[in-house]
């Protein structure tokens, strides 16, 4: 996605100019933006103060980090499931059952469940 040439604070300033009585066309011409861009900014930042925009940006950044962490964890989980499925017939290092992963709970041949590694 293309980045705006204006910061969030500048966009809020542009919207405030319109609220202070200037015509939309004049504000757009002054700042070199189209009316469609103006209304897009208004939809996103309308009624916000600069502090609100900063909080929104911080939340968006945190959300992006959390989504990335979730994607990494889901990928790790899928890889572990794939490895476990492929190694299902091979005995584990402790020789207790045959399908447990390293440092995992498993059921010994005697039927007792426990931590074996």
Jmol script that loads the backbone (N, CA, C; Angstrom):
load data "model"
ATOM      1  N   UNK A   1       0.836  -1.162   0.000  1.00  0.00           N
ATOM      2  CA  UNK A   1       0.000   0.000   0.000  1.00  0.00           C
ATOM      3  C   UNK A   1       0.888   1.233   0.000  1.00  0.00           C
ATOM      4  N   UNK A   2       0.524   2.240  -0.774  1.00  0.00           N
ATOM      5  CA  UNK A   2       1.289   3.467  -0.888  1.00  0.00           C
ATOM      6  C   UNK A   2       1.139   4.276   0.398  1.00  0.00           C
ATOM      7  N   UNK A   3       2.263   4.807   0.863  1.00  0.00           N
ATOM      8  CA  UNK A   3       2.236   5.623   2.064  1.00  0.00           C
ATOM      9  C   UNK A   3       1.812   7.044   1.724  1.00  0.00           C
ATOM     10  N   UNK A   4       1.123   7.663   2.658  1.00  0.00           N
ATOM     11  CA  UNK A   4       0.687   9.041   2.486  1.00  0.00           C
ATOM     12  C   UNK A   4       1.891   9.969   2.601  1.00  0.00           C
ATOM     13  N   UNK A   5       1.861  11.052   1.868  1.00  0.00           N
ATOM     14  CA  UNK A   5       2.947  12.015   1.998  1.00  0.00           C
ATOM     15  C   UNK A   5       2.732  12.928   3.187  1.00  0.00           C
ATOM     16  N   UNK A   6       1.593  12.809   3.839  1.00  0.00           N
ATOM     17  CA  UNK A   6       1.282  13.596   5.019  1.00  0.00           C
ATOM     18  C   UNK A   6       1.309  12.699   6.249  1.00  0.00           C
ATOM     19  N   UNK A   7       1.754  13.274   7.361  1.00  0.00           N
ATOM     20  CA  UNK A   7       1.691  12.542   8.621  1.00  0.00           C
ATOM     21  C   UNK A   7       0.253  12.593   9.135  1.00  0.00           C
ATOM     22  N   UNK A   8      -0.024  11.773  10.125  1.00  0.00           N
ATOM     23  CA  UNK A   8      -1.366  11.773  10.710  1.00  0.00           C
ATOM     24  C   UNK A   8      -1.709  13.145  11.289  1.00  0.00           C
ATOM     25  N   UNK A   9      -0.726  13.792  11.902  1.00  0.00           N
ATOM     26  CA  UNK A   9      -0.951  15.119  12.476  1.00  0.00           C
ATOM     27  C   UNK A   9      -1.296  16.137  11.388  1.00  0.00           C
ATOM     28  N   UNK A  10      -0.592  16.065  10.247  1.00  0.00           N
ATOM     29  CA  UNK A  10      -0.864  16.982   9.149  1.00  0.00           C
ATOM     30  C   UNK A  10      -2.258  16.742   8.565  1.00  0.00           C
ATOM     31  N   UNK A  11      -2.641  15.487   8.449  1.00  0.00           N
ATOM     32  CA  UNK A  11      -3.968  15.160   7.925  1.00  0.00           C
ATOM     33  C   UNK A  11      -5.051  15.733   8.831  1.00  0.00           C
ATOM     34  N   UNK A  12      -4.860  15.591  10.145  1.00  0.00           N
ATOM     35  CA  UNK A  12      -5.834  16.143  11.085  1.00  0.00           C
ATOM     36  C   UNK A  12      -5.884  17.666  10.944  1.00  0.00           C
ATOM     37  N   UNK A  13      -4.737  18.292  10.708  1.00  0.00           N
ATOM     38  CA  UNK A  13      -4.708  19.734  10.483  1.00  0.00           C
ATOM     39  C   UNK A  13      -5.485  20.133   9.236  1.00  0.00           C
ATOM     40  N   UNK A  14      -5.362  19.338   8.173  1.00  0.00           N
ATOM     41  CA  UNK A  14      -6.109  19.595   6.937  1.00  0.00           C
ATOM     42  C   UNK A  14      -7.611  19.495   7.205  1.00  0.00           C
ATOM     43  N   UNK A  15      -8.006  18.475   7.945  1.00  0.00           N
ATOM     44  CA  UNK A  15      -9.431  18.315   8.267  1.00  0.00           C
ATOM     45  C   UNK A  15      -9.938  19.459   9.153  1.00  0.00           C
ATOM     46  N   UNK A  16      -9.092  19.943  10.056  1.00  0.00           N
ATOM     47  CA  UNK A  16      -9.487  21.060  10.923  1.00  0.00           C
ATOM     48  C   UNK A  16      -9.718  22.329  10.099  1.00  0.00           C
ATOM     49  N   UNK A  17      -8.904  22.521   9.032  1.00  0.00           N
ATOM     50  CA  UNK A  17      -9.109  23.683   8.169  1.00  0.00           C
ATOM     51  C   UNK A  17     -10.514  23.669   7.576  1.00  0.00           C
ATOM     52  N   UNK A  18     -10.958  22.498   7.161  1.00  0.00           N
ATOM     53  CA  UNK A  18     -12.304  22.367   6.595  1.00  0.00           C
ATOM     54  C   UNK A  18     -13.363  22.648   7.662  1.00  0.00           C
ATOM     55  N   UNK A  19     -13.111  22.163   8.872  1.00  0.00           N
ATOM     56  CA  UNK A  19     -14.058  22.391   9.959  1.00  0.00           C
ATOM     57  C   UNK A  19     -14.135  23.869  10.344  1.00  0.00           C
ATOM     58  N   UNK A  20     -13.048  24.613  10.104  1.00  0.00           N
ATOM     59  CA  UNK A  20     -13.013  26.035  10.447  1.00  0.00           C
ATOM     60  C   UNK A  20     -13.663  26.924   9.395  1.00  0.00           C
ATOM     61  N   UNK A  21     -14.242  26.331   8.353  1.00  0.00           N
ATOM     62  CA  UNK A  21     -15.044  27.108   7.433  1.00  0.00           C
ATOM     63  C   UNK A  21     -14.551  27.199   6.004  1.00  0.00           C
ATOM     64  N   UNK A  22     -13.355  26.713   5.712  1.00  0.00           N
ATOM     65  CA  UNK A  22     -12.908  26.728   4.321  1.00  0.00           C
ATOM     66  C   UNK A  22     -13.687  25.701   3.512  1.00  0.00           C
ATOM     67  N   UNK A  23     -13.829  25.970   2.231  1.00  0.00           N
ATOM     68  CA  UNK A  23     -14.500  25.009   1.356  1.00  0.00           C
ATOM     69  C   UNK A  23     -13.582  23.827   1.100  1.00  0.00           C
ATOM     70  N   UNK A  24     -14.202  22.666   0.877  1.00  0.00           N
ATOM     71  CA  UNK A  24     -13.438  21.446   0.627  1.00  0.00           C
ATOM     72  C   UNK A  24     -12.533  21.614  -0.580  1.00  0.00           C
ATOM     73  N   UNK A  25     -13.035  22.199  -1.641  1.00  0.00           N
ATOM     74  CA  UNK A  25     -12.242  22.378  -2.858  1.00  0.00           C
ATOM     75  C   UNK A  25     -11.028  23.262  -2.591  1.00  0.00           C
ATOM     76  N   UNK A  26     -11.192  24.305  -1.772  1.00  0.00           N
ATOM     77  CA  UNK A  26     -10.078  25.200  -1.463  1.00  0.00           C
ATOM     78  C   UNK A  26      -9.006  24.494  -0.630  1.00  0.00           C
ATOM     79  N   UNK A  27      -9.444  23.709   0.331  1.00  0.00           N
ATOM     80  CA  UNK A  27      -8.501  22.958   1.171  1.00  0.00           C
ATOM     81  C   UNK A  27      -7.722  21.958   0.316  1.00  0.00           C
ATOM     82  N   UNK A  28      -8.430  21.271  -0.569  1.00  0.00           N
ATOM     83  CA  UNK A  28      -7.779  20.279  -1.432  1.00  0.00           C
ATOM     84  C   UNK A  28      -6.771  20.939  -2.365  1.00  0.00           C
ATOM     85  N   UNK A  29      -7.146  22.069  -2.932  1.00  0.00           N
ATOM     86  CA  UNK A  29      -6.248  22.776  -3.846  1.00  0.00           C
ATOM     87  C   UNK A  29      -5.010  23.277  -3.096  1.00  0.00           C
ATOM     88  N   UNK A  30      -5.213  23.796  -1.903  1.00  0.00           N
ATOM     89  CA  UNK A  30      -4.106  24.318  -1.094  1.00  0.00           C
ATOM     90  C   UNK A  30      -3.073  23.245  -0.784  1.00  0.00           C
ATOM     91  N   UNK A  31      -3.532  22.039  -0.506  1.00  0.00           N
ATOM     92  CA  UNK A  31      -2.633  20.958  -0.092  1.00  0.00           C
ATOM     93  C   UNK A  31      -2.293  19.987  -1.222  1.00  0.00           C
ATOM     94  N   UNK A  32      -2.886  20.203  -2.388  1.00  0.00           N
ATOM     95  CA  UNK A  32      -2.558  19.367  -3.542  1.00  0.00           C
ATOM     96  C   UNK A  32      -3.093  17.953  -3.452  1.00  0.00           C
ATOM     97  N   UNK A  33      -4.298  17.811  -2.933  1.00  0.00           N
ATOM     98  CA  UNK A  33      -4.918  16.482  -2.839  1.00  0.00           C
ATOM     99  C   UNK A  33      -6.259  16.521  -3.560  1.00  0.00           C
ATOM    100  N   UNK A  34      -6.740  15.357  -3.911  1.00  0.00           N
ATOM    101  CA  UNK A  34      -8.058  15.284  -4.552  1.00  0.00           C
ATOM    102  C   UNK A  34      -9.136  15.276  -3.477  1.00  0.00           C
ATOM    103  N   UNK A  35     -10.357  15.538  -3.914  1.00  0.00           N
ATOM    104  CA  UNK A  35     -11.469  15.487  -2.957  1.00  0.00           C
ATOM    105  C   UNK A  35     -11.695  14.069  -2.459  1.00  0.00           C
ATOM    106  N   UNK A  36     -11.438  13.089  -3.326  1.00  0.00           N
ATOM    107  CA  UNK A  36     -11.580  11.690  -2.894  1.00  0.00           C
ATOM    108  C   UNK A  36     -10.596  11.387  -1.758  1.00  0.00           C
ATOM    109  N   UNK A  37      -9.368  11.888  -1.890  1.00  0.00           N
ATOM    110  CA  UNK A  37      -8.375  11.693  -0.835  1.00  0.00           C
ATOM    111  C   UNK A  37      -8.817  12.400   0.443  1.00  0.00           C
ATOM    112  N   UNK A  38      -9.346  13.607   0.290  1.00  0.00           N
ATOM    113  CA  UNK A  38      -9.832  14.347   1.456  1.00  0.00           C
ATOM    114  C   UNK A  38     -10.892  13.543   2.205  1.00  0.00           C
ATOM    115  N   UNK A  39     -11.845  12.990   1.461  1.00  0.00           N
ATOM    116  CA  UNK A  39     -12.924  12.243   2.120  1.00  0.00           C
ATOM    117  C   UNK A  39     -12.426  10.909   2.690  1.00  0.00           C
ATOM    118  N   UNK A  40     -11.380  10.354   2.081  1.00  0.00           N
ATOM    119  CA  UNK A  40     -10.773   9.147   2.644  1.00  0.00           C
ATOM    120  C   UNK A  40     -10.121   9.485   3.986  1.00  0.00           C
ATOM    121  N   UNK A  41      -9.401  10.621   4.020  1.00  0.00           N
ATOM    122  CA  UNK A  41      -8.808  11.078   5.276  1.00  0.00           C
ATOM    123  C   UNK A  41      -9.894  11.349   6.315  1.00  0.00           C
ATOM    124  N   UNK A  42     -10.978  11.954   5.880  1.00  0.00           N
ATOM    125  CA  UNK A  42     -12.071  12.292   6.797  1.00  0.00           C
ATOM    126  C   UNK A  42     -12.695  11.031   7.385  1.00  0.00           C
ATOM    127  N   UNK A  43     -12.810   9.982   6.557  1.00  0.00           N
ATOM    128  CA  UNK A  43     -13.383   8.730   7.044  1.00  0.00           C
ATOM    129  C   UNK A  43     -12.495   8.090   8.110  1.00  0.00           C
ATOM    130  N   UNK A  44     -11.184   8.221   7.932  1.00  0.00           N
ATOM    131  CA  UNK A  44     -10.268   7.590   8.870  1.00  0.00           C
ATOM    132  C   UNK A  44     -10.012   8.449  10.102  1.00  0.00           C
ATOM    133  N   UNK A  45      -9.831   9.754   9.900  1.00  0.00           N
ATOM    134  CA  UNK A  45      -9.407  10.625  10.991  1.00  0.00           C
ATOM    135  C   UNK A  45     -10.447  11.652  11.425  1.00  0.00           C
ATOM    136  N   UNK A  46     -11.642  11.627  10.858  1.00  0.00           N
ATOM    137  CA  UNK A  46     -12.656  12.617  11.189  1.00  0.00           C
ATOM    138  C   UNK A  46     -13.001  12.619  12.664  1.00  0.00           C
ATOM    139  N   UNK A  47     -12.960  13.802  13.287  1.00  0.00           N
ATOM    140  CA  UNK A  47     -13.304  13.927  14.696  1.00  0.00           C
ATOM    141  C   UNK A  47     -12.195  13.569  15.660  1.00  0.00           C
ATOM    142  N   UNK A  48     -11.022  13.211  15.141  1.00  0.00           N
ATOM    143  CA  UNK A  48      -9.906  12.848  16.012  1.00  0.00           C
ATOM    144  C   UNK A  48      -9.053  14.058  16.345  1.00  0.00           C
ATOM    145  N   UNK A  49      -8.406  13.954  17.478  1.00  0.00           N
ATOM    146  CA  UNK A  49      -7.361  14.901  17.853  1.00  0.00           C
ATOM    147  C   UNK A  49      -6.024  14.233  17.566  1.00  0.00           C
ATOM    148  N   UNK A  50      -4.954  14.993  17.646  1.00  0.00           N
ATOM    149  CA  UNK A  50      -3.620  14.458  17.359  1.00  0.00           C
ATOM    150  C   UNK A  50      -3.278  13.317  18.314  1.00  0.00           C
ATOM    151  N   UNK A  51      -3.645  13.458  19.589  1.00  0.00           N
ATOM    152  CA  UNK A  51      -3.344  12.402  20.564  1.00  0.00           C
ATOM    153  C   UNK A  51      -4.085  11.109  20.225  1.00  0.00           C
ATOM    154  N   UNK A  52      -5.310  11.247  19.722  1.00  0.00           N
ATOM    155  CA  UNK A  52      -6.077  10.068  19.318  1.00  0.00           C
ATOM    156  C   UNK A  52      -5.406   9.365  18.146  1.00  0.00           C
ATOM    157  N   UNK A  53      -4.883  10.147  17.209  1.00  0.00           N
ATOM    158  CA  UNK A  53      -4.210   9.568  16.043  1.00  0.00           C
ATOM    159  C   UNK A  53      -2.946   8.825  16.465  1.00  0.00           C
ATOM    160  N   UNK A  54      -2.238   9.390  17.440  1.00  0.00           N
ATOM    161  CA  UNK A  54      -1.023   8.715  17.931  1.00  0.00           C
ATOM    162  C   UNK A  54      -1.380   7.387  18.605  1.00  0.00           C
ATOM    163  N   UNK A  55      -2.456   7.389  19.382  1.00  0.00           N
ATOM    164  CA  UNK A  55      -2.895   6.153  20.025  1.00  0.00           C
ATOM    165  C   UNK A  55      -3.313   5.120  18.980  1.00  0.00           C
ATOM    166  N   UNK A  56      -4.018   5.575  17.943  1.00  0.00           N
ATOM    167  CA  UNK A  56      -4.436   4.680  16.870  1.00  0.00           C
ATOM    168  C   UNK A  56      -3.224   4.061  16.189  1.00  0.00           C
ATOM    169  N   UNK A  57      -2.210   4.875  15.901  1.00  0.00           N
ATOM    170  CA  UNK A  57      -0.995   4.382  15.254  1.00  0.00           C
ATOM    171  C   UNK A  57      -0.293   3.355  16.138  1.00  0.00           C
ATOM    172  N   UNK A  58      -0.215   3.628  17.441  1.00  0.00           N
ATOM    173  CA  UNK A  58       0.417   2.692  18.368  1.00  0.00           C
ATOM    174  C   UNK A  58      -0.339   1.364  18.400  1.00  0.00           C
ATOM    175  N   UNK A  59      -1.664   1.424  18.409  1.00  0.00           N
ATOM    176  CA  UNK A  59      -2.470   0.203  18.413  1.00  0.00           C
ATOM    177  C   UNK A  59      -2.320  -0.571  17.108  1.00  0.00           C
ATOM    178  N   UNK A  60      -2.254   0.145  15.983  1.00  0.00           N
ATOM    179  CA  UNK A  60      -2.060  -0.527  14.691  1.00  0.00           C
ATOM    180  C   UNK A  60      -0.710  -1.226  14.646  1.00  0.00           C
ATOM    181  N   UNK A  61       0.340  -0.575  15.178  1.00  0.00           N
ATOM    182  CA  UNK A  61       1.671  -1.189  15.215  1.00  0.00           C
ATOM    183  C   UNK A  61       1.681  -2.435  16.099  1.00  0.00           C
ATOM    184  N   UNK A  62       1.050  -2.327  17.274  1.00  0.00           N
ATOM    185  CA  UNK A  62       0.987  -3.472  18.178  1.00  0.00           C
ATOM    186  C   UNK A  62       0.206  -4.626  17.548  1.00  0.00           C
ATOM    187  N   UNK A  63      -0.880  -4.298  16.866  1.00  0.00           N
ATOM    188  CA  UNK A  63      -1.688  -5.324  16.204  1.00  0.00           C
ATOM    189  C   UNK A  63      -0.880  -6.033  15.122  1.00  0.00           C
ATOM    190  N   UNK A  64      -0.087  -5.281  14.374  1.00  0.00           N
ATOM    191  CA  UNK A  64       0.748  -5.887  13.327  1.00  0.00           C
ATOM    192  C   UNK A  64       1.772  -6.841  13.939  1.00  0.00           C
ATOM    193  N   UNK A  65       2.380  -6.432  15.058  1.00  0.00           N
ATOM    194  CA  UNK A  65       3.356  -7.306  15.729  1.00  0.00           C
ATOM    195  C   UNK A  65       2.689  -8.589  16.225  1.00  0.00           C
ATOM    196  N   UNK A  66       1.501  -8.447  16.818  1.00  0.00           N
ATOM    197  CA  UNK A  66       0.791  -9.624  17.329  1.00  0.00           C
ATOM    198  C   UNK A  66       0.381 -10.565  16.199  1.00  0.00           C
ATOM    199  N   UNK A  67      -0.046 -10.007  15.072  1.00  0.00           N
ATOM    200  CA  UNK A  67      -0.401 -10.846  13.924  1.00  0.00           C
ATOM    201  C   UNK A  67       0.810 -11.602  13.412  1.00  0.00           C
ATOM    202  N   UNK A  68       1.969 -10.945  13.400  1.00  0.00           N
ATOM    203  CA  UNK A  68       3.193 -11.605  12.950  1.00  0.00           C
ATOM    204  C   UNK A  68       3.567 -12.737  13.900  1.00  0.00           C
ATOM    205  N   UNK A  69       3.487 -12.481  15.217  1.00  0.00           N
ATOM    206  CA  UNK A  69       3.779 -13.526  16.198  1.00  0.00           C
ATOM    207  C   UNK A  69       2.827 -14.711  16.050  1.00  0.00           C
ATOM    208  N   UNK A  70       1.551 -14.428  15.857  1.00  0.00           N
ATOM    209  CA  UNK A  70       0.570 -15.495  15.686  1.00  0.00           C
ATOM    210  C   UNK A  70       0.882 -16.322  14.445  1.00  0.00           C
ATOM    211  N   UNK A  71       1.235 -15.663  13.348  1.00  0.00           N
ATOM    212  CA  UNK A  71       1.557 -16.385  12.124  1.00  0.00           C
ATOM    213  C   UNK A  71       2.778 -17.284  12.329  1.00  0.00           C
ATOM    214  N   UNK A  72       3.794 -16.785  13.040  1.00  0.00           N
ATOM    215  CA  UNK A  72       4.988 -17.590  13.305  1.00  0.00           C
ATOM    216  C   UNK A  72       4.657 -18.798  14.165  1.00  0.00           C
ATOM    217  N   UNK A  73       3.838 -18.598  15.183  1.00  0.00           N
ATOM    218  CA  UNK A  73       3.465 -19.702  16.073  1.00  0.00           C
ATOM    219  C   UNK A  73       2.647 -20.742  15.318  1.00  0.00           C
ATOM    220  N   UNK A  74       1.731 -20.278  14.465  1.00  0.00           N
ATOM    221  CA  UNK A  74       0.927 -21.228  13.691  1.00  0.00           C
ATOM    222  C   UNK A  74       1.804 -22.015  12.722  1.00  0.00           C
ATOM    223  N   UNK A  75       2.802 -21.364  12.148  1.00  0.00           N
ATOM    224  CA  UNK A  75       3.725 -22.060  11.253  1.00  0.00           C
ATOM    225  C   UNK A  75       4.532 -23.097  12.020  1.00  0.00           C
ATOM    226  N   UNK A  76       5.046 -22.716  13.196  1.00  0.00           N
ATOM    227  CA  UNK A  76       5.781 -23.672  14.026  1.00  0.00           C
ATOM    228  C   UNK A  76       4.911 -24.867  14.394  1.00  0.00           C
ATOM    229  N   UNK A  77       3.663 -24.596  14.743  1.00  0.00           N
ATOM    230  CA  UNK A  77       2.725 -25.654  15.113  1.00  0.00           C
ATOM    231  C   UNK A  77       2.501 -26.601  13.935  1.00  0.00           C
ATOM    232  N   UNK A  78       2.306 -26.040  12.747  1.00  0.00           N
ATOM    233  CA  UNK A  78       2.089 -26.874  11.561  1.00  0.00           C
ATOM    234  C   UNK A  78       3.314 -27.727  11.257  1.00  0.00           C
ATOM    235  N   UNK A  79       4.495 -27.147  11.421  1.00  0.00           N
ATOM    236  CA  UNK A  79       5.731 -27.903  11.175  1.00  0.00           C
ATOM    237  C   UNK A  79       5.851 -29.043  12.174  1.00  0.00           C
ATOM    238  N   UNK A  80       5.570 -28.773  13.448  1.00  0.00           N
ATOM    239  CA  UNK A  80       5.651 -29.825  14.465  1.00  0.00           C
ATOM    240  C   UNK A  80       4.641 -30.938  14.200  1.00  0.00           C
ATOM    241  N   UNK A  81       3.441 -30.575  13.781  1.00  0.00           N
ATOM    242  CA  UNK A  81       2.444 -31.601  13.456  1.00  0.00           C
ATOM    243  C   UNK A  81       2.894 -32.437  12.267  1.00  0.00           C
ATOM    244  N   UNK A  82       3.501 -31.794  11.282  1.00  0.00           N
ATOM    245  CA  UNK A  82       3.991 -32.505  10.104  1.00  0.00           C
ATOM    246  C   UNK A  82       5.108 -33.463  10.486  1.00  0.00           C
ATOM    247  N   UNK A  83       6.026 -33.005  11.317  1.00  0.00           N
ATOM    248  CA  UNK A  83       7.130 -33.859  11.761  1.00  0.00           C
ATOM    249  C   UNK A  83       6.600 -35.023  12.582  1.00  0.00           C
ATOM    250  N   UNK A  84       5.647 -34.749  13.452  1.00  0.00           N
ATOM    251  CA  UNK A  84       5.081 -35.815  14.282  1.00  0.00           C
ATOM    252  C   UNK A  84       4.364 -36.847  13.420  1.00  0.00           C
ATOM    253  N   UNK A  85       3.682 -36.406  12.383  1.00  0.00           N
ATOM    254  CA  UNK A  85       2.972 -37.346  11.517  1.00  0.00           C
ATOM    255  C   UNK A  85       3.943 -38.200  10.711  1.00  0.00           C
ATOM    256  N   UNK A  86       5.031 -37.606  10.263  1.00  0.00           N
ATOM    257  CA  UNK A  86       6.018 -38.352   9.483  1.00  0.00           C
ATOM    258  C   UNK A  86       6.810 -39.320  10.333  1.00  0.00           C
ATOM    259  N   UNK A  87       7.036 -38.962  11.595  1.00  0.00           N
ATOM    260  CA  UNK A  87       7.832 -39.808  12.482  1.00  0.00           C
ATOM    261  C   UNK A  87       6.963 -40.686  13.370  1.00  0.00           C
ATOM    262  N   UNK A  88       5.732 -40.864  13.033  1.00  0.00           N
ATOM    263  CA  UNK A  88       4.822 -41.633  13.871  1.00  0.00           C
ATOM    264  C   UNK A  88       5.209 -43.084  14.046  1.00  0.00           C
ATOM    265  N   UNK A  89       5.902 -43.691  13.093  1.00  0.00           N
ATOM    266  CA  UNK A  89       6.279 -45.098  13.197  1.00  0.00           C
ATOM    267  C   UNK A  89       7.644 -45.300  13.825  1.00  0.00           C
ATOM    268  N   UNK A  90       8.430 -44.259  13.935  1.00  0.00           N
ATOM    269  CA  UNK A  90       9.775 -44.393  14.490  1.00  0.00           C
ATOM    270  C   UNK A  90       9.710 -44.379  16.015  1.00  0.00           C
ATOM    271  N   UNK A  91      10.501 -45.222  16.699  1.00  0.00           N
ATOM    272  CA  UNK A  91      10.491 -45.223  18.155  1.00  0.00           C
ATOM    273  C   UNK A  91      11.115 -43.946  18.704  1.00  0.00           C
ATOM    274  N   UNK A  92      10.644 -43.520  19.865  1.00  0.00           N
ATOM    275  CA  UNK A  92      11.220 -42.329  20.478  1.00  0.00           C
ATOM    276  C   UNK A  92      12.559 -42.689  21.109  1.00  0.00           C
ATOM    277  N   UNK A  93      13.288 -41.683  21.543  1.00  0.00           N
ATOM    278  CA  UNK A  93      14.628 -41.916  22.068  1.00  0.00           C
ATOM    279  C   UNK A  93      14.616 -42.759  23.337  1.00  0.00           C
ATOM    280  N   UNK A  94      13.576 -42.662  24.122  1.00  0.00           N
ATOM    281  CA  UNK A  94      13.505 -43.437  25.352  1.00  0.00           C
ATOM    282  C   UNK A  94      13.052 -44.874  25.092  1.00  0.00           C
ATOM    283  N   UNK A  95      12.541 -45.146  23.889  1.00  0.00           N
ATOM    284  CA  UNK A  95      12.094 -46.483  23.544  1.00  0.00           C
ATOM    285  C   UNK A  95      10.829 -46.902  24.248  1.00  0.00           C
ATOM    286  N   UNK A  96      10.055 -45.941  24.705  1.00  0.00           N
ATOM    287  CA  UNK A  96       8.885 -46.300  25.507  1.00  0.00           C
ATOM    288  C   UNK A  96       7.648 -46.588  24.667  1.00  0.00           C
ATOM    289  N   UNK A  97       7.435 -45.829  23.608  1.00  0.00           N
ATOM    290  CA  UNK A  97       6.186 -46.060  22.892  1.00  0.00           C
ATOM    291  C   UNK A  97       6.377 -46.077  21.377  1.00  0.00           C
ATOM    292  N   UNK A  98       6.902 -45.103  20.780  1.00  0.00           N
ATOM    293  CA  UNK A  98       7.074 -45.153  19.347  1.00  0.00           C
ATOM    294  C   UNK A  98       6.547 -43.951  18.610  1.00  0.00           C
ATOM    295  N   UNK A  99       5.753 -43.132  19.274  1.00  0.00           N
ATOM    296  CA  UNK A  99       5.234 -41.994  18.530  1.00  0.00           C
ATOM    297  C   UNK A  99       5.292 -40.680  19.303  1.00  0.00           C
ATOM    298  N   UNK A 100       5.936 -40.675  20.454  1.00  0.00           N
ATOM    299  CA  UNK A 100       5.976 -39.420  21.200  1.00  0.00           C
ATOM    300  C   UNK A 100       7.127 -38.552  20.720  1.00  0.00           C
ATOM    301  N   UNK A 101       6.977 -37.274  20.911  1.00  0.00           N
ATOM    302  CA  UNK A 101       8.035 -36.336  20.572  1.00  0.00           C
ATOM    303  C   UNK A 101       8.976 -36.193  21.753  1.00  0.00           C
ATOM    304  N   UNK A 102      10.138 -35.674  21.503  1.00  0.00           N
ATOM    305  CA  UNK A 102      11.128 -35.470  22.555  1.00  0.00           C
ATOM    306  C   UNK A 102      10.532 -34.584  23.651  1.00  0.00           C
ATOM    307  N   UNK A 103      10.789 -34.920  24.894  1.00  0.00           N
ATOM    308  CA  UNK A 103      10.303 -34.213  26.068  1.00  0.00           C
ATOM    309  C   UNK A 103       8.788 -34.041  26.064  1.00  0.00           C
ATOM    310  N   UNK A 104       8.089 -35.101  25.839  1.00  0.00           N
ATOM    311  CA  UNK A 104       6.630 -35.039  25.803  1.00  0.00           C
ATOM    312  C   UNK A 104       6.058 -36.128  26.701  1.00  0.00           C
ATOM    313  N   UNK A 105       4.801 -35.979  27.021  1.00  0.00           N
ATOM    314  CA  UNK A 105       4.106 -37.021  27.764  1.00  0.00           C
ATOM    315  C   UNK A 105       3.847 -38.184  26.822  1.00  0.00           C
ATOM    316  N   UNK A 106       4.011 -39.374  27.319  1.00  0.00           N
ATOM    317  CA  UNK A 106       3.683 -40.531  26.493  1.00  0.00           C
ATOM    318  C   UNK A 106       3.225 -41.674  27.395  1.00  0.00           C
ATOM    319  N   UNK A 107       2.701 -42.682  26.781  1.00  0.00           N
ATOM    320  CA  UNK A 107       2.210 -43.837  27.519  1.00  0.00           C
ATOM    321  C   UNK A 107       3.197 -44.969  27.312  1.00  0.00           C
ATOM    322  N   UNK A 108       3.750 -45.459  28.407  1.00  0.00           N
ATOM    323  CA  UNK A 108       4.712 -46.548  28.333  1.00  0.00           C
ATOM    324  C   UNK A 108       3.992 -47.852  28.004  1.00  0.00           C
ATOM    325  N   UNK A 109       4.747 -48.853  27.652  1.00  0.00           N
ATOM    326  CA  UNK A 109       4.178 -50.149  27.318  1.00  0.00           C
ATOM    327  C   UNK A 109       3.391 -50.721  28.500  1.00  0.00           C
ATOM    328  N   UNK A 110       3.761 -50.344  29.710  1.00  0.00           N
ATOM    329  CA  UNK A 110       3.078 -50.850  30.895  1.00  0.00           C
ATOM    330  C   UNK A 110       1.724 -50.169  31.105  1.00  0.00           C
ATOM    331  N   UNK A 111       1.425 -49.131  30.303  1.00  0.00           N
ATOM    332  CA  UNK A 111       0.152 -48.446  30.418  1.00  0.00           C
ATOM    333  C   UNK A 111       0.186 -47.236  31.342  1.00  0.00           C
ATOM    334  N   UNK A 112       1.348 -46.949  31.896  1.00  0.00           N
ATOM    335  CA  UNK A 112       1.496 -45.814  32.802  1.00  0.00           C
ATOM    336  C   UNK A 112       1.872 -44.585  31.992  1.00  0.00           C
ATOM    337  N   UNK A 113       1.103 -43.510  32.189  1.00  0.00           N
ATOM    338  CA  UNK A 113       1.428 -42.269  31.496  1.00  0.00           C
ATOM    339  C   UNK A 113       2.412 -41.471  32.337  1.00  0.00           C
ATOM    340  N   UNK A 114       3.363 -40.857  31.679  1.00  0.00           N
ATOM    341  CA  UNK A 114       4.296 -40.038  32.428  1.00  0.00           C
ATOM    342  C   UNK A 114       5.277 -39.321  31.531  1.00  0.00           C
ATOM    343  N   UNK A 115       6.065 -38.485  32.160  1.00  0.00           N
ATOM    344  CA  UNK A 115       7.079 -37.721  31.450  1.00  0.00           C
ATOM    345  C   UNK A 115       8.306 -38.591  31.375  1.00  0.00           C
ATOM    346  N   UNK A 116       8.748 -38.930  30.163  1.00  0.00           N
ATOM    347  CA  UNK A 116       9.794 -39.933  30.023  1.00  0.00           C
ATOM    348  C   UNK A 116      11.156 -39.379  29.699  1.00  0.00           C
ATOM    349  N   UNK A 117      11.282 -38.191  29.262  1.00  0.00           N
ATOM    350  CA  UNK A 117      12.579 -37.708  28.802  1.00  0.00           C
ATOM    351  C   UNK A 117      13.198 -36.748  29.781  1.00  0.00           C
TER     352      UNK A 117
END
end "model"
wireframe off; spacefill off
backbone 0.3
color backbone group
